Amino acid sequence: MGEIAVNIDSVKKELPHGVKLIAVSKTKPPETILEAYKAGQKAFGENKAQELVYKHESLPKDIEWHMIGHLQTNKVKYIAPFVQLIHAVDSLKLLKAINSEAIKNHRVIDCLIQVKIAREETKYGLSFNEVIAILNSSDYAGLSNIRVTGLMGMATFTEDIDQVRKEFRELNLFFHQLKKVYFADKPYFSEISMGMSDDYPIAIEEGATMVRIGSNIFGNRIYI
Ligand SMILES: *Cc1c(COP(=O)(O)O)cnc(C)c1O
């Protein structure tokens, strides 16, 4: 077995039933992704629209492509025909853009709302109040071709495990509050995407349904 297959195996062994592995393949070439694919991995995450398109074109068509990074509204059209799930929706404007492109492609596109849970200053993600304002808006009510299937978050980059756990727990709590108030009759609202290579075991303990793991599978990324 190759190294990547071994890594996927050992990560998967740690995932309880119901937790899905998104293999984060950003910066990795198609040949490397193919190795993971041959080891049985079918869901991959990328954080750049162009890279997602290029890899979708060069790789088997039964791969599920997840957009996990910040998405600009003018890039939605490139991934709308095939994307499985957009993890990091952080504005109503983006949700509307996804809806328009979904209509053009005769699809319904699943989205997660990115919530800011980290203590550190991060560029992306919405506050709890901002999420609620979107869900209450009439604009949101009129979006026919998107489904908000859950929430996504990233914890503070810190050695302080208690802090990380607290942030994941807050996201889980918020998810359940929203489910009760806004999605009680919508069983598809069921996903919490949280946890990366360094903190996914904690995320799972705190209720993650999807973990996004890159370096533990593919090794460290080299940015040029
Ligand atoms: C890169 C990335 C990951 C994976 O990070 P690793 O530490 O390599 O596992 C997960 N989520 C997002 C949003 C990312 O950009």
The ligand as an SDF file (V2000), in Angstrom:
LIG
                    3D

 15 15  0  0  0  0  0  0  0  0999 V2000
   -6.4130   23.6690    4.1900 C   0  0  0  0  0  0  0  0  0  0  0  0
   -7.7150   23.5520    4.8650 C   0  0  0  0  0  0  0  0  0  0  0  0
   -8.0360   22.4190    5.6370 C   0  0  0  0  0  0  0  0  0  0  0  0
   -7.0840   21.2700    5.8760 C   0  0  0  0  0  0  0  0  0  0  0  0
   -6.0140   21.6530    6.6800 O   0  0  0  0  0  0  0  0  0  0  0  0
   -4.9650   20.5770    7.2340 P   0  0  0  0  0  0  0  0  0  0  0  0
   -4.4100   21.2190    8.4540 O   0  0  0  0  0  0  0  0  0  0  0  0
   -3.9440   20.3920    6.1680 O   0  0  0  0  0  0  0  0  0  0  0  0
   -5.6930   19.3230    7.5260 O   0  0  0  0  0  0  0  0  0  0  0  0
   -9.2960   22.3620    6.2100 C   0  0  0  0  0  0  0  0  0  0  0  0
  -10.1980   23.3540    6.0480 N   0  0  0  0  0  0  0  0  0  0  0  0
   -9.9150   24.4520    5.3200 C   0  0  0  0  0  0  0  0  0  0  0  0
  -10.9630   25.5050    5.1920 C   0  0  0  0  0  0  0  0  0  0  0  0
   -8.6790   24.5910    4.7100 C   0  0  0  0  0  0  0  0  0  0  0  0
   -8.4220   25.6900    3.9940 O   0  0  0  0  0  0  0  0  0  0  0  0
  1  2  1  0
  2  3  1  0
  2 14  2  0
  3  4  1  0
  3 10  2  0
  4  5  1  0
  5  6  1  0
  6  7  2  0
  6  8  1  0
  6  9  1  0
 10 11  1  0
 11 12  2  0
 12 13  1  0
 12 14  1  0
 14 15  1  0
M  END
$$$$
